[in-house]
Amino acid sequence: MNVPTARRGAGQAACHHGELLQGVFLDATGRRCAGLVTLPMTGMGSRAEFTRLPGTPPEQLTVLPGDRTKAARAAALTVAECAPRRREPPCGGELRITGDIPVGLGMGSSTSDVIAVVRAVADSYGVRLAPAAVARLAVRAELACDPLMLDARPALFAQREGRVLEVLGPRLPPLVVVGCALGGGAPVDTLALPVPAYDESDVRAFERLRALLRRAVATGDAALLGQVASASARRGQQRLRHPEFDTLTGIGRRLGALGVQIAHSGAVAGLLLDPAAPRLRHRIRGCVRALDSNGIAATRVFTTFPPLPTTKEFPSGPAHRGGHRPARPDTPRRPARLPAL
């Protein structure tokens, strides 16, 4: 057996900007699966450092901030996964997590924490875990996860099972996204939302949207993608019921947006614009003014095409810093602002 040595590992993970599509789909065997396609975003994320302490019991795990219970579970699970690969007994350690993703907006803050931790623990063992292994550990740690462990290819992901149902293509069509926060940016208590009951007609509708999104990705059709995202967002309102949703879609129609997208488990949303549209900067400024005049806080402008430029943010208060915890029934419904320039 190898002699274990103390080692520090580091990991990080990005976030996303809600979903382009979410619902229930059929897998390759014809079984129903909850699935989603997220809208990737750079610029914010979680970072983790893990120092393993050989000779300590695996339950001896110090976590800062102390409220990151899902991340702590992820660390213990990853130690149990990686230690045998190095022929070492599992041990405890010290875990530190930092990040700047607001909680409750539906941007994958808890999954970003978990994936950063999994990567940090694996790095401390000198182990590189495949995305499928990271997804499996993330689901075990938090019951459902976002596909932040995957590369940039758009994929339909079964979030409760941690597996890819379909890779839709190499990349999303070019889009400019004018981001905003609905409901004043207050965290969404997903546990208090009604559980959707989908029937056969719902599944057929989601499968049609899946086929249209596949076509949009294959042909680079940003307008078609906007139609799919809008249809999915409207279906999501049956559960979320954002009072500003009709205002948001009205602004999009008036200013020539291709569509809208929302987080189906949060308050973040976006107007989708064609980057080739004439007077693009004028359109972006018009969207920001219209959002602000209707009491909807504009947050970020970013793109889906590489290379991703530095995202531009609009003044919306001080950066959201410090620890965050998953929204619960007792979560204070205070505004969760995106960082401002």
C-alpha positions in Angstrom: 0.0 0.0 0.0 1.3 3.5 -0.9 2.1 5.8 2.0 -0.5 8.6 2.0 0.7 12.2 2.0 -1.1 15.4 2.7 -2.0 17.3 -0.4 -4.1 20.3 -1.3 -6.4 20.3 -4.3 -8.3 23.0 -6.0 -11.4 23.0 -8.2 -13.9 25.4 -9.7 -17.1 25.4 -11.6 -19.1 28.0 -13.5 -22.8 28.7 -13.3 -25.6 29.1 -15.8 -28.4 31.6 -16.6 -31.4 29.4 -16.2 -32.9 27.1 -18.8 -33.6 27.2 -22.5 -35.8 24.1 -22.2 -37.1 22.1 -19.3 -39.8 19.4 -19.0 -40.3 15.7 -19.2 -38.8 13.8 -22.1 -38.4 10.2 -23.3 -35.0 8.5 -23.0 -33.6 5.9 -25.5 -35.8 3.2 -23.9 -39.0 5.3 -24.1 -39.0 6.0 -20.3 -40.1 9.4 -19.1 -37.3 11.5 -17.6 -37.2 15.0 -16.2 -34.7 16.9 -18.3 -33.4 20.4 -19.1 -31.1 22.4 -21.4 -29.3 25.2 -19.6 -28.0 28.5 -20.9 -24.3 28.6 -20.1 -22.7 31.8 -18.7 -19.2 32.7 -17.7 -18.0 35.3 -15.3 -19.3 33.9 -12.0 -18.8 30.6 -10.2 -17.6 28.6 -7.2 -14.1 27.8 -6.1 -13.0 25.1 -3.6 -9.8 24.1 -1.9 -9.5 20.8 -0.1 -6.6 19.7 2.1 -6.8 16.1 2.9 -5.4 15.0 6.3 -4.1 11.4 6.2 -4.7 9.5 9.4 -7.8 11.3 10.4 -11.2 9.6 10.2 -13.2 10.5 7.0 -16.0 12.0 9.1 -13.6 14.6 10.4 -14.3 17.2 7.8 -14.1 20.9 8.4 -16.1 23.0 6.0 -16.1 26.8 5.6 -18.6 28.3 5.3 -20.2 25.8 7.7 -23.7 25.8 6.1 -22.6 24.1 2.9 -24.1 20.7 3.8 -24.5 19.6 0.2 -20.9 20.4 -0.6 -19.8 18.6 2.6 -21.6 15.5 1.4 -20.0 15.8 -2.0 -16.5 16.0 -0.4 -17.1 12.8 1.7 -18.5 10.9 -1.4 -15.5 12.0 -3.5 -13.0 10.9 -0.9 -14.7 7.5 -0.8 -14.4 7.5 -4.6 -10.8 8.6 -5.0 -9.0 7.1 -2.0 -9.3 3.5 -3.2 -8.0 4.5 -6.6 -4.8 5.6 -4.8 -4.9 2.5 -2.5 -5.2 4.8 0.5 -7.7 4.7 3.3 -10.4 7.4 3.3 -9.5 10.4 5.5 -10.8 13.7 6.6 -9.7 17.1 5.6 -10.3 20.8 5.5 -12.6 22.3 2.8 -13.0 26.0 1.9 -15.5 27.3 -0.6 -15.8 30.7 -2.1 -18.0 32.1 -4.8 -20.1 34.9 -6.1 -23.3 33.3 -7.4 -26.5 34.7 -5.9 -28.8 32.1 -4.3 -32.4 31.5 -5.4 -32.2 32.9 -8.9 -31.9 29.5 -10.5 -28.3 29.9 -11.7 -27.0 26.6 -10.3 -25.3 27.9 -7.2 -25.5 24.7 -5.2 -24.4 22.5 -8.1 -21.5 24.9 -8.8 -20.4 24.5 -5.2 -20.7 20.7 -5.3 -18.8 20.3 -8.6 -16.0 22.7 -7.5 -15.7 20.5 -4.3 -15.7 17.2 -6.2 -13.0 18.6 -8.5 -10.9 19.9 -5.5 -11.1 16.6 -3.6 -10.2 14.6 -6.8 -7.3 17.0 -7.5 -6.0 16.4 -3.9 -5.7 12.8 -4.8 -4.3 13.4 -8.3 -7.4 11.9 -9.8 -9.2 13.2 -12.9 -12.9 12.2 -12.8 -14.9 11.9 -16.0 -17.9 14.2 -16.3 -20.2 11.2 -15.9 -18.6 10.3 -12.6 -18.8 14.0 -11.4 -22.5 14.0 -12.3 -23.1 10.8 -10.4 -21.5 12.2 -7.3 -23.3 15.5 -7.6 -26.7 13.8 -7.8 -25.9 11.7 -4.8 -24.9 14.9 -2.9 -27.9 17.0 -3.8 -30.5 14.7 -5.3 -30.6 16.7 -8.6 -27.9 18.7 -10.3 -27.4 21.0 -13.3 -25.1 19.9 -16.1 -22.2 22.2 -15.2 -19.7 19.4 -15.3 -20.2 19.0 -19.1 -18.3 20.9 -21.8 -19.9 23.8 -23.7 -22.0 21.5 -26.1 -25.7 22.0 -25.6 -27.2 18.8 -24.1 -30.5 17.6 -22.8 -29.6 16.5 -19.3 -31.6 14.3 -16.8 -31.0 16.4 -13.7 -32.3 13.8 -11.2 -30.3 11.0 -12.7 -27.1 12.8 -13.7 -27.0 11.6 -17.2 -27.1 13.1 -20.7 -30.2 12.2 -22.7 -29.0 13.8 -25.9 -26.1 16.0 -27.1 -28.0 18.4 -29.3 -25.1 19.6 -31.3 -21.6 21.3 -31.2 -22.7 24.7 -30.0 -25.7 27.0 -29.5 -26.6 29.5 -32.2 -25.2 33.0 -31.7 -27.2 35.0 -29.2 -26.9 38.1 -27.1 -28.7 37.8 -23.8 -29.9 40.8 -21.8 -30.3 39.3 -18.4 -32.7 40.4 -15.6 -34.1 39.3 -12.3 -37.8 38.9 -11.8 -39.6 39.4 -8.5 -37.0 41.9 -7.4 -34.5 39.1 -7.3 -36.1 37.4 -4.3 -35.1 33.8 -3.8 -37.6 31.3 -5.1 -38.7 28.6 -2.6 -38.8 25.7 -5.0 -40.0 23.3 -2.3 -43.2 25.3 -1.9 -44.0 25.1 -5.7 -46.6 22.6 -6.9 -45.1 19.4 -8.4 -46.1 19.4 -12.1 -48.2 16.5 -13.2 -47.5 15.9 -16.9 -49.7 13.8 -19.1 -49.1 12.2 -22.5 -50.0 15.5 -24.3 -47.4 17.3 -22.2 -44.7 14.8 -23.1 -45.5 15.1 -26.8 -45.3 18.9 -26.5 -41.9 18.7 -24.8 -40.7 16.2 -27.4 -41.7 18.6 -30.2 -39.8 21.4 -28.5 -36.8 19.1 -28.2 -36.9 18.3 -31.9 -37.1 22.0 -32.7 -34.2 22.8 -30.4 -32.2 20.1 -32.1 -32.9 21.6 -35.4 -32.1 25.1 -34.2 -28.7 23.9 -32.9 -27.9 21.9 -36.1 -28.8 24.8 -38.4 -27.6 27.7 -36.2 -31.1 29.1 -36.2 -31.2 31.6 -33.4 -34.8 32.7 -34.2 -36.0 29.1 -33.8 -34.1 28.7 -30.5 -35.8 31.8 -29.3 -39.2 30.3 -30.1 -38.4 27.1 -28.2 -37.1 29.1 -25.2 -40.2 31.2 -25.1 -42.5 28.3 -25.3 -40.7 26.5 -22.5 -40.7 29.7 -20.4 -44.4 30.1 -20.9 -45.0 26.5 -19.8 -42.9 27.2 -16.8 -45.2 30.0 -15.7 -47.9 27.4 -15.0 -45.7 26.7 -11.9 -43.7 29.8 -11.2 -46.4 32.5 -12.0 -44.0 35.5 -12.2 -46.3 38.5 -12.3 -43.8 40.3 -14.6 -43.7 37.5 -17.2 -46.2 39.1 -19.6 -44.4 42.4 -19.3 -41.1 40.7 -20.1 -42.4 39.0 -23.2 -44.1 42.3 -24.3 -40.8 44.2 -24.1 -39.2 41.4 -26.2 -41.8 41.7 -28.9 -41.7 45.5 -29.0 -38.0 45.6 -29.3 -37.4 42.8 -31.7 -36.1 40.1 -29.4 -36.0 36.5 -30.7 -37.6 35.3 -27.5 -37.2 35.0 -23.7 -35.7 32.4 -21.4 -36.2 31.9 -17.6 -34.9 29.8 -14.8 -37.5 27.2 -14.2 -36.4 27.1 -10.5 -35.6 30.7 -9.9 -36.0 34.3 -10.8 -33.3 34.9 -13.4 -34.5 35.6 -17.0 -33.2 36.9 -20.3 -34.2 38.6 -23.5 -32.6 36.8 -26.5 -31.3 39.0 -29.2 -29.9 38.3 -32.7 -26.2 39.6 -32.6 -26.5 40.2 -36.4 -29.5 42.5 -36.0 -29.1 46.1 -37.1 -28.3 48.7 -34.4 -27.7 46.0 -31.9 -26.3 48.3 -29.2 -29.3 50.5 -29.6 -31.6 47.5 -29.1 -29.7 46.4 -26.0 -29.9 49.9 -24.5 -33.6 49.9 -25.3 -34.2 46.6 -23.6 -32.4 47.8 -20.5 -34.4 51.0 -20.4 -37.7 49.2 -20.9 -36.9 46.6 -18.2 -35.9 49.3 -15.7 -38.9 51.5 -16.5 -41.1 48.5 -15.7 -39.4 47.7 -12.4 -37.4 44.7 -13.6 -33.7 44.9 -12.7 -31.4 44.5 -15.7 -28.3 42.5 -14.7 -26.0 41.3 -17.4 -25.4 41.2 -21.1 -23.5 38.2 -22.4 -23.3 36.1 -25.5 -23.4 32.4 -26.5 -20.7 32.5 -29.1 -16.9 32.1 -28.5 -14.8 33.7 -27.6 -17.0 34.9 -24.8 -16.2 38.5 -24.0 -16.2 39.9 -20.5 -19.8 40.1 -19.5 -21.2 43.6 -19.1 -23.3 44.3 -16.0 -25.7 47.1 -15.2 -25.8 48.9 -11.9 -28.1 46.9 -9.6 -26.5 47.3 -6.2 -23.5 45.9 -4.4 -22.1 42.5 -5.3 -23.8 39.5 -3.6 -21.0 38.1 -1.4 -20.5 35.6 1.3 -22.1 32.2 1.9 -25.3 31.1 0.4 -27.6 28.2 1.1 -30.3 26.5 -0.9 -33.7 28.2 -0.8 -35.9 26.7 1.9 -39.3 27.6 3.3 -37.6 29.7 5.9 -35.2 31.4 3.5 -35.6 35.2 3.8 -37.1 36.6 0.6 -34.6 39.4 0.2 -33.3 40.5 -3.2 -30.4 38.5 -4.5 -28.5 40.9 -6.7 -26.1 40.0 -9.4 -22.7 41.7 -9.1 -22.6 45.2 -10.4 -19.8 47.1 -12.2 
